[in-house]
Amino acid sequence: MPKVDDDLPSGLTPREFSARIFGTSEPRTGRGLELAPFHGVRFAPEVAGDPAAVTTPPYDLIDEAGALRLLAGGGYNIVRLNLPRAAGESYATAGERLRRWLDEGVLAVDRDPALYVYEAARGGTVLQRGLVGALGLRAESEGVVLPHEDVFPGPVRDRLALMTAAKANLEPIFLLYDGGDDAARIVNDAADDEPLLEFCADDGLTHRLWRIADPALHGRVAADLRGKRALIADGHHRYATYRALQARHHAAGDGPGPWDAGLALLVDSSRYPPHLGAIHRVLPGLSPAEAVEQARKVFRVTDFRDEATALEALAGETGHAFLLGGGDSLHLLTDPDEHALSRSMPSDHSPRWRRLDTAVLDHVLIGGLWNVPENENAIEVVHDDPSAAVARARRLGGTAVVLNPLKVADVVAVAGEGERVPRKSTSFGPKPRTGLVLRLLRPDFDQ
């Protein structure tokens, strides 16, 4: 792997940066998919309090206002470790706090290495159940851990600074694999027992955690996973951070260690199919009137006054379709001119990639007809909530673009061919709860 300096390389395109971080040029190890047991670190309820009050959604789903609300509640919420800057604190301070919480018994380290079973349920329906463990890091060229989105230097630099200061993986990434064999049976058998932890959170879900400490079961899981591969569903920047941290230690001559793995939730998609939602766009600087006027050059436009009717019409479309909101009306874009599509879409991608709605959005609408730059000030995103996107656009005087979700099969196929879907194309869920189990990156806890 190329050396990764303290200052991650800048001046690269997202594709170039992703290739460098994910390590496409590394030789194959031949070890396949690995999810190893580790000494889990968990909040001690008798000291930390209600698990619902100290755990959160993933860090990148918490906005500044949400982080401040959680911080204002006091106590031991995980945001004090993984979002310290919301309180004006440094990552060094967060690392010191983690070590203090370990010393004070707020966090406890499990004595024996284990795999963990995590479940999210609504009512009596299990939405997700999978294994939490230490994922063996692999170069993309091995075809074992498959990213499907490019990453950007800023978020990787941010998470690398935190991970280095904390010497810990503070939340798992989320991967999918097509299993259905022995590991799946072990997961379901474990969930028949009394959980270590069970609570209802403000997301409306019941979260449960079990521990698998039997080395014989660890061996069976390892044997079952060895020939399989996994898709990164959520956590591309954190996986890239794992790889960057690994490269830094190897460049320093540290050799094998806990940095050769990263905390991950692995879900068997054949047993627990994921929910794949869309990520909608809000363009604060683009008026709805201008957006519609330019879109008419390529798309058929149908106007709606009622949001529910417009969303139903969007969901019923099988071709390229986008719903624009922000003003008094909503506008459904359909039936794009095929010649305009062929002129606008980059030729260095596969036909499947060029058919993705998010690719058409980026190249035909945002970068083409609307000439909006690709940056966080010009383009905001809203995960899986079209009404929230439309409402935000109205508040800002801008334009919301509501999309249908991509198909899981298309995402997997694109990743399997070594391509990436456009950035912010997928919102897989349910995402694992942050703070249920952490993993230390210290040689005395080497897995």
N, C-alpha and C positions, 0 to 999 in steps of 0.2 A: 504493500500500500504506500502511496506517496506520503512523505512526511507532512504532518499537520502542525503548523506553528501555533503559538499562543494566539496570534492574530490570524484568523482564518482568511484564506485568500479572497480578495475582492477584485472587482473588475471582470468577473466571469459571468457568463449567462447562467441562468438557472440550470440548463442542461449540462453545461460544462462543470459547474460546481457540484451537481449531483453525481456526475461521473467520477469526479475526483474523490468525493466523500464516500460513495458507496463502493468504490474500489473495483472498477470493471477490469482492471489489468492484473489482478492478483491470480496466482495459480490456484487450482482447485485443491481443497483439502481432502475431499472424498468422505467427509464425516457426516454429511446429510443434515437433516433437521434434528436439532437437539434442544430439549427443554429439561434442564437439570434442577434437582432439589437445591434449596438454599436455606440459610437461617433467617426466617422471616422476622421482620420487625413490625410490631403491631402496637396500637394504642392500648394501654391498660385501662379498661373502663372504670375501675375503682379509683383511679387517679385522674384520668383525662375526662371522664364523664360520658355522656350519651354519644355513641358512635355517630348518630345522625348529625350531631353538632360539631364534630371535629373532621368529618369527611366532606368531600365536595365533588362536583363534576370535574372533568379534566381542566387543567389550568387555562388552556386556550379557549375555553367556553365561558370563562369568567371575565366580564368586562371590569373596567376600573371602578364603576359604581358598586358592582357586586362584590368586588374584593374589599372595598372600604366598609360595606355593610357587615361582611364576615369578620373583619378586623375589629369593628366597633363592638362586636359581641364579646370580645375578650376571650379568655380561655386558651385552649390548645388547638385551635383550628389549623389544619394542614396548610392553609394559605400563608401562615407565618413562616413556613419553610419554603414553599415553592413559589410564592409571589411576594417576597419581602419588600420589593421596591414599591409596592402599593402603599406601604407604611413608611416609605422614605428610608428604608434600611438597606444595607449592603448584603451581598451574598455571603460575605465572610461572617456577618452577624447571624445569618440564617444557619450557616454551618455550625457556629458556636452554640446556637439555640438547640439544634439537633443533638449535639453531644451533651448539652445540659439536660435535655429531656430524657436522654438515655440514663444519665447518672441519677436523675431524680425519680426514675421509675414511671414517668409519663409514657415512655415507649419501652417495651420489653422485647428482648431478643429470644426467639424460640431456641431451646437448647439443642434440638436435633434438626438436621436439615430435612426439609419437607417440600413437597409440591402442595399447592393449595387449589381447592375447587371453589370457584366463584360463580354465584348465580344471581341473576336479576329477574324478578317476577312481578307481574301485575295481577293482583287478585290470586286466583289459583292457576294462572298461566305462566309457565316458565318461558321467558323471552330469550334468555341467554344463559348458557352454562359452559364453563371451560376451565382449563388448567392454567394456573399462574406458576411460573417458574423462571429460571435463569436461561434465557434464550441464547444459544451459541451464535455468535456474530459471523456472518458469511459475506464474502464478496458477491456482488450481483452476478458475476460471471459463472458462479456455481449453480445458479438457477434454483436455489433452496429457499431463500428469503427474498420475495419479490416486491420491490416498491412499485407503486403505480402513479406516484406524483413526484415532480421535481421539488427540490428544497431550495431555500434561500439562505444566504450567509447569516443575515441578522438573527433570526430565531435560533439557528444552530450555535452561533457565538454566545447568545444569551443563555441557552440551556447548558452549554459547555462550561461557562463560568460558574453557574449554580452547581452543576454536578461535581465540578472540581472542588469547590468550596465545601460542599456538604459531604463529599466522599460517599455518595449514596445515589441510588435510583429511587426517586421519590414517588413515582407513579408508573404503572405499566403501560406499554404500548399494546395495541390490540391487533391480533392476527387471526386470519381464517385459514383453515385447511380442510381438505376433503378426506375425511377419515372413515368413521363408521366401524372401526375394528376394535382391537383390545383396549387402547387408551380410552375410547369412548365408553366402553363397558366399565372401566375402572372409575371414570368420572361419575357415571350414573350410580354405581354401587356406593361410592363415597357419600353421595347426596341422600342416601337412604338413612344415614346416621344423623344424630343430633348435631347441628352446626356449632362451630366455635362462636359464631357471631351471627346475629339476625336483627335487623332493624328496618323500619320504614323511614324513608327520607323525603325531603320536600320535592323530589322529582316524581313522587307518586309510586315509586317502585319499592319493593322489599328486596333488600340486599342480604345475601347469606354467604358465609365463608366456612369451608371445611379444610382440615389438614390431612394430608396423606404422608405418614412418616415411615411406612414400611419399605425398606430397601428393595425387597422382592418386587413390590409394585412399581417402584422407580425403574427397575430393570425392564419390566414388561412395557412400561411407557416408552422407554428409550428404544427398545427393539421395534415397537410398532411405528414410531415416528421416523425411524432412520431412512426409509425410502421415500418419504413424503416431502412436499414443499408447502410453503405458507405465503399468503398474500398479506402485506401490511394494509390493514383496513384503516387504522388511525394511529398517528404517532410517527409520521415520516421524519419530522425534524428531530424527534427524540431518538429514533433509530440512527439517523445520521450523526447525532451527538454521541451515541454509543460508539460508532465507528471512529469518530474523530478522537475520542478519549482513548480508545484502543490504540490508534496510530501514535498518539503522543507517548503513551507508555512504552510501546515497542521501540519508538525512535530514541527513547531515553535509556534503552537497554534493560528495561524492567522484566522482560520475558513474560511467560504465561502468568495470568493472574485473574482476579475478579473482573477486570476491565475487558476480558474476552467474552463476556456475556452481558446481557441487559435484561431488566425486568420486563416480562411480557405476559399477556393473557392470550392463550391459544384456544380458539373455539372451533369445534368441528361443525362446519357449515352444513354438512349433510344431516346432522341431528338438530341443529339449532340455526336455521337460516337467518342471516342478518337482515335487519331493516336497512334499506339503502334509500336515504332521503336526498333531496337536492340541496344545493347551496345557492341561494338566490343573491342577486347583486343589487346594490343601491348605488346610483351614480349621482352624488350630490350636485355636481356642476352641470348636469345636463337636464334641461327642462323637458317635461313630457311632450310638449308641442313640437319641439325640435326633434326629439327622438322619433316620434311618429312620422313626421314629415320626411325625414331621411330614410326611415325603414320602408316607406311606401315604394322606394325606388327598386326594392328587391323582393319584398314580401307582400302578400295579400293581407290587408288589415281589416279586422272585424271589431266593431266597437261594442262595449257593454257598459251598462250603468250599474249592474248588480255584481258584487264581488263573487258571491257564491256561484252564480251562473257562469261567470267568466272562468273561475277555477275549474268548474265541472267541464267546460268546453276544452280547456287546456288539457285536462287529464284524459279526455277522449281522443286526442290527436295521436296518431301513430307516426307521423312524419315530424320534421323539424317544426317546433312550435315554441313561441315565447309570449308571455303575457306582460305587457307594459302597464305600470301603474304609477301613481303619484299625483295626478290631477283629479278632476271630478269624474273622469271616465277611465275605463280600462280598455286596452287594445290588444287583441290577440293577433299575433303575427304567424302566418302559415304559408305553405306553398311557395317557398323561395324559388327564384329564377335559377335554374340549373346552370346556366352559363355564368351567372354572377358567382355562384358557389365555386365553380371550377376555376374561375379567375382568382378568387380570393384565398382559397385554401392552399396551404403550403404543399408542395409536391414531394417533400422528403419524408412524408409519413404514409402509413399504410391506408388502403381504402377504408378499413374499419375505423381507424382513428379519425379520418376526415369526415366520417358520418356521425361522430359524436356531437350532440347538441352543444356541449360546452366549447368544442372546437369551433363550431359555426358561430357561436356567440362571440368568442374572442376575436376571430379573424374577419368575419363578415360585418358584424354589428359594432362591437366596442372599438376594435382597432381600425375598421374600415369605414363604414358609413358615419360613425360618430366621432372617430378620431380622438378617443379618450385614452390618455396614457395609462399604462399598467402600473399603478402604485396604490398604496393603501389610502392616500388622501383622495384620490380620484375614484376609487372603487372600494366600497364597503361590502361585507358579506353578511348574510343572515342564514343560519343553519335551519333548514327543514321547517320554516314557518312563513308561508307566503303572506299571511295577513300582517305579520310584523314587518316584513320588508316593505309592503305597500304603505303601511302607516308611517314608517320611518322616512320614506321618500316624500310623503306629503309634508311631514314636519320640516324637512330640509329644503323643500321646493325642488327636489330632484326627481329622478326616474328610477323606479324599481323594475327589475327584470326577473320575472318568476319563471322557473324552469320545471319540466318534468324530471324525475330522477333518472340517471343512467341505469342500464341493466347490469346486474352483477356479472353475467356471462361476458358482456363486452369489456368490463373492467379487467376481469381475469385474463381474457384473451389478449388484450392490449399489453398487459404486464408480462404475460408469458412470452411475447415476442420481443421483449426488451424495450418497449416504448413506454411512455408516460401519458396518462390522460392529462388534459390541461389542469393547471393549478385550481384548487377549490372546485373540483368536479363532484366530489362524493362526500356524503355524511353518513358513514356507517354507524349503526347503533344496535342495541344500547351500548354506550361506551362504559368501560369499567369505572367504578367509583374510586376516586383518589383518596388515599389515606387508609385503606383497609390493610394493606401490607406493603412494607418498604423493604429495600435490599441495600445492605451496606457494601461499600466498595473498599474494603480493607483486607490486606493479605491474611490477617488472622481469622477472617471469615471467608476465605477463598473457597469457591465451589468448583 
